[in-house]
Amino acid sequence: MSAFGRKNGPAGIKPGFGIARPMQGAAPREEMKGGDQFPPLDMNTLPADTPVDPLSAPTSQMQRNADAMQRLSDRANAEHAVDAGPQGFEASVHKIKEQVLPRLLERVDPEAAATLTKDELAEEFRPIIMEVLAELKLTLNRREQFALEKVLVDELLGLGPLEELLADPDVSDIMVNGPEQTYIEKKGKLQIAPIKFRDEEHLFQIAQRIVNKVGRRVDQTTPLADARLPDGSRVNVIVPPLSLRGTAISIRKFSAKPITIDMLAQWGAMSQKMATALKIAGACRFNIVISGGTGSGKTTMLNALSKMIDPGERVLTIEDAAELRLQQPHWLPLETRPPNLEGQGAITIGDLVKNALRMRPDRIILGEIRGAECFDLLAAMNTGHDGSMCTLHSNSPRECLGRMENMILMGDIKIPKEAISKQIADSVDLIVQVKRLRDGSRRVTNLTEVIGMEGDVIVTQELFKFEYHDEDDSGKIIGEYRSMGLRPYSLDKARQFGFDQPFLEACL
């Protein structure tokens, strides 16, 4: 009997766990199969970073890898052709204009011409153009005459070659890189434009014409300028010596027809539930920060959200260059002022925010925050001006909060970081993350609530998220807008306006 109450085996042999067999030679091993519990892996469903054995990968996966490597090879070996400028009919009109314009200017008083509208100037020019063409012994048909008149009027009163691009509703961005090269953006894709300027002096005159209309200036002493066009399009100008290719003009055009949240949902920028949540957030005076990169649609989203503001509220907008076009009757836009030649007289966004608090606003909207004025905005949000909004450059909602902290710390305000974080958590209700994807589409990728503080960390919860799935043969990204199924923390704020149930149903 053993110590554990069991009888030992004969001759004290320990009970065996099987029959011992001698080691075999190099006999063929039987292939192990996973069975139902461990089915074979589907290579197409594995994450992109999973190592794959080329011998076991299916043909489709190998083909995709080969296509990707081929695209890399094509890009590395590509030779980009230089655009030759206007071709065909446009080139012939451009050539005639170069001959007619000097003689036309000899017969026209520029000061008198500046007092006329474009239509009146065209009527006055018509007989003078015919005289100049007769002197040059040039014969034009009716189509060429009208085209020549338009080009000459644009040259004298408008923005020259830029006028035809500004008139094209499909063009959303115009980027002039010196007199020889101009790019435009159509449907999210960049392409070269068939226009050229006579020379650097011609381009510089057009840049001055743009900035002078809004009381700004651009020259070698102040080579940077922000301006706007009469239709609200935003303009940035940078001239030599900072720009090495000559004067550079960047124009961000805005749609003549106001864009609404429903239109954005129809275009696939968000789901219907996200659109409902954003409408409620705008109507219920949530403090909203719109975050995203350059050209991602932050200003468009801010304009669309402004449609949900009560018409009886007084709204003040503060910007460096006024570009917001709010869809409200009681709206007062304010604009900063750069310093004069002596470096004095500058009015910053922070100065305007402080002054706006004395103007009885219901909401204060900042076009974009870049520095210490972020603290003034948070103060406005946290002192009875619910429903304030702003835009901010960042890659994600979490980075947006970090950038806001950093911008306040960049100022001279001596406040501990913990107090700044608490101020942000108490002020901001919702972060809307917008992004321009690589196929050119602009989408709302995150709707994130700011809940409060947990220790030194700002706590957030994600209400909606865009998940990338794949892309089709044409390069269009395919994805899904997912509701995270969480109860909104700001439901009490929506309840004060009677939207608590619709807000809850949209988020679940």
Secondary structure, 3 states (H helix, E strand, C coil): CCCCCCCCCHHHCCCCCCCCCCCCCCCCCCCCCCCCCCCCCCHHHCCCCCCCCCCCCCHHHHHHHHHHHHHHHHHHHCCCCCCCCCCHHHHHHHHHHHHHHHHHHHHCCHHHHHCCCHHHHHHHHHHHHHHHHHHCCCCCCHHHHHHHHHHHHHHHCCCCCHHHHHHCCCEEEEEEECCCCEEEEECCEEEECCCCCCCHHHHHHHHHHHHHCCCCCCCCCCCEEEEECCCCCEEEEECCCCCCCCCEEEEECCCCCCCCHHHHHHCCCCCHHHHHHHHHHHHCCCCEEEEECCCCCHHHHHHHHHCCCCCCCCEEEEECCCCCCCCCCCEEEEECECCCCCCCCCECHHHHHHHHCCCCCCEEEECCCCCCHHHHHHHHHCCCCCCCEEEEECCCHHHHHHHHHHHHHHCCCCCCHHHHHHHHHHHCCEEEEEEECCCCCEEEEEEEEEEEEECCEEEEEEEEEEEEEEECCCCCEEEEEEECCCCCCCHHHHHCCCCHHHHHHHHC
